[in-house]
Amino acid sequence: MTSDGVRIEPASERHVPVILRFITELAAYERLAHEVVATEDTLRASLFGPRPAAEAAIAYGGDDPVGFAIYFQTFSTFLGRPGLYLEDLYVTPAWRGRGVGRRLLAHVARVAVDRGYGRMEWSVLDWNELALGVYRKIGARPMDEWTVHRLTGEALRRLAGSVPSP
């Protein structure tokens, strides 16, 4: 633990309830609460099952969880190396402005560097000036020339159904 009482630790299965709570709080902050369908069971299977899809880190202020980050490996064909994608980063309102978010970012960056990954990426909502300010301060740059696309629900199933199963 540091002098300010904040520590970051890798999440374990016991953290699933707090991870789900942070996901729902983040979704409410981002005005996307209606999109959350995750449950403790789906998170447990996805994060701690036989083939984990992502990893998580929990920030503590003293004994209380005050934030989290969820991230997973990607691959860059241009670099010919893995990368790391930060899916979510959240700090509870009472702990914002104290460097917890930066510490979570630094933790995830350390994971990427220690594993020899070539980069770390994430997305941020255009209106989230608090987060954008933090990212600018650490030297991150927006990728304005790229547009994120998403395929979900029926459109995803329709495309998948257009080719035979392997």
N, C-alpha and C positions, 0 to 999 in steps of 0.2 A: 504494500500500500504506500502511496506517496504522502507527502506532507499535507496535502489538501484533503486527504481521506478518500481519494478516488483510486479505484483499481479496475483493471480490465482482466477478465478471465474467459477462456473458451467455454461456451455453453455445453451443458450436459443434459441428459434426458430430464433431470429434475427441474430444468429451467423452462420446460414446454409451457406451463401455464403463464409464466411471465412473458415469454415470447409472444404468445397469442394476445395477451393484454396489450403489449407494446404495438403489435401489428394493428389492433383495432384503434388504439389511440392515434397512431400515425395516419391511418386511413381517415379518421375523423378530422385531423388537422389538415389533410390534403383534400378534404371534401369528397372523399371516395368511400365512405363507410359502407355504402350500398353494394360495393364490389367484394367485400370480404366474405368468403365462404370457407376459409380455413377453419379447421377444428384442432383440438389437441391431438386427436388420433391421426389426422393427416400430417400435422407437423411432426409428430413423433416418428411416423413412418418415413417422411421425407428427409428429416434431419438426422435421425439416429437408427434408421432401419438398416437392412443388409446392404443396401446400395445408396448411401446418402447423396442427395442431390445438391446440398448446400451445407455450409457451416455457419455458426453464429458465435458471437462474442457478447458478453454482458458487461456493462459498466456498473460498478457499485459506488455509491456514495456512502461510506461507512458500511453498514450491514444491509443497506437497501439497494435493490436494483434501480438504476436511474436512466438506463439507456441500453441500446443494443445495436448490433450490426449483423446483417446476414449477407453472405458472399459465396461465390462459387467460381470454379475454374472455367475459363473460356479458352479459345485457341485463336491465335493470329497466324493466318497463312503468310502474311507479309513478313512477320518476324520469324516465323517458323518455330514459335515457342508458345507455351501457355500464357494466358493472362488471367486476371482476376476481375470479376464483375461484382461490384457492391450493389446488391439488390435493394437493401433498405438500411437506413441509419436513422435512429430516433433517440432523442433525449427528452426526458420529461420536462414540462415547462419550468418547474422550480429549479432545475439544474442547468437550464440553458444560459449561455453567456459565461460559463465557468471553465470552458475549455474541454468539457467532456466529449463533445462531438469531434473536436480535433484529435483528442486522445484515441477515440475509436477509429478514426481515419488512420492515425499513425499505427495502431495495432494491425489493421488490415493491410496497410502498406508493408509492415514488417513481415507479415505472412507471405506476401507476394515476393519480396526481396529474398527472404530466406529460402523460398522454393525455386528461385531463379526465374521467376516469371518476368515477361517483358513489359507488362503494363498493367495498369489498374484503371477501370472505367466505371462510370455510373451515370444515371440520368437524374435530372432535377427539374421540377416544375418551374416554368418561366416566372411565375409570380412569387416564388419563395426567396425573397431578397435576403433573409437571414442566412439561409443555406448558401446562396450564391456568394455572399460576402465572405463566408468561411472558406469556400472553395477557391475564390480569387486569392485570398491571403496565403494559401498553401501552395499557390502556383499552378493550380489546375486551369485548363483552358477549355472553353466550350467548343464542341465540334459542330459548328454552325452549318457546315456543308453536308451533314448527314441528317436524314429524317428517319426516326424510328417508326417501324411498321409493326403491327400486331395482328395476329390471326387467332381467334378464340371461338369457342362455342360451335354453333352450327356451321359457320364458314370453315373452321378447322376440320370438322368431321366430313364436310362435303369434299374438301380437297383430298383428305386422306382416303376417302372412298373412291376417288377417281382412278386409283391404281390398285392392282391386286395386292393382297397382303403377302409378305415374303414367306 
